[in-house]
Amino acid sequence: MTFNENSNLDSGNVRKRRGGTTAAVGGGGVVVLILGLLSTQLFGVDLTQFFGGAGTEQQQSASDEDLVCTGAEANAQRDCRVEGAAVTLESYWADASSEVGIRDYVDPTVILYEGQTSSACGTASNAVGPFYCPTDQSIYMDTSFFDILTEQFGASGGPLSEMYVLAHEWGHHIQNLAGALTSDRQRDTGDNGGQVRIELQADCYAGAWMGEAASQTDADGNAILEAPTRAEIETTISAAEAIGDDHIMEQQGMEVQPEAFTHGTSEQRVNWLITGYEQGVGSCDTFSVPDSQL
């Protein structure tokens, strides 16, 4: 999706973290169950062990600065693209949150970092994908992850597919506020389990935002984004396909093991993304869907 070059993209909730603990990691293959957390947290695994070579760390003082961008900068730079997507997500969920039973909606904080940093859920590093931490209601994202998504897993890439990743993590924030991230669901793995349903609902929420993103305006009433083209939607579908549990297992030469699923198949992720896009947030109750329709 293309940003209006004159739009004002100061969300107030996107922070660029400078300094802190950084990690230099050697090259090698990466097994990524992306959009997850560290192994002791909610939705994923610590992937540091899958990077080849020894890593080094350096301690620095960290500081967060507010990111302020124009639409032109968002078209050219990933960090600003995240800022622009955040502005539209804030506007969309301020209205749509009531449809999922949230009375007092608050935006998450988005922390952009490079290499490694700390979070209330533990260490965020470039060995894991973007994730949402419910403890501090923040999304942590190293935008170099998008290169892994295209280079390691065959996603087509593109601005909208990158914004989809942020919208998915924002969906976890919505689930947190709505009380959907219950401990029993988080522990329930398998192809029809609670973890898969959590992830598919976040995909559906991302699709619902995508369907309304072009109607969001900045503080001056200017349209922020143009409507997505068919090609942009197809690249976003490619990103959803790349992060299906079955695709990741196949990419690594593993036997597909449905009992180990935590995020859903490629087909499921695409289906729920499109469901949200075409039918809106009211269609995203993945927890009441029978196993045969998931």
MOHU-V716291 format. One line per field, one symbol per residue. burial: b if it has 9 or more other C-alpha atoms within 8 Angstrom, else e. A space follows every 50 residues. Layout:
BEGIN
burial = ???
END
This chain:
BEGIN
burial = bebbbebbbbbebbbbbbbbbbbebbeeeeeebbbbbbbeebbbbbbeeb bbeeeeeeeeebeeebbbbbbbbbbeeebbbbbbbbbbbbbbbeebbeeb ebeebeebbbbbbbbbbebebebbbbebbbbbbbeebbbbbbbebbebbb eebebbbbebbbbbbbbbbbbbbbbbbbeebeeebbebbbbbbbbbbbbb bbbbbbbbbbbbbbebbbeeeebbbbebeeebbebbbbbbbbbbbbbbbb eeeeeeeeeebbbbbbebbbebbbbbbbbbbebbebeeeeeeee
END
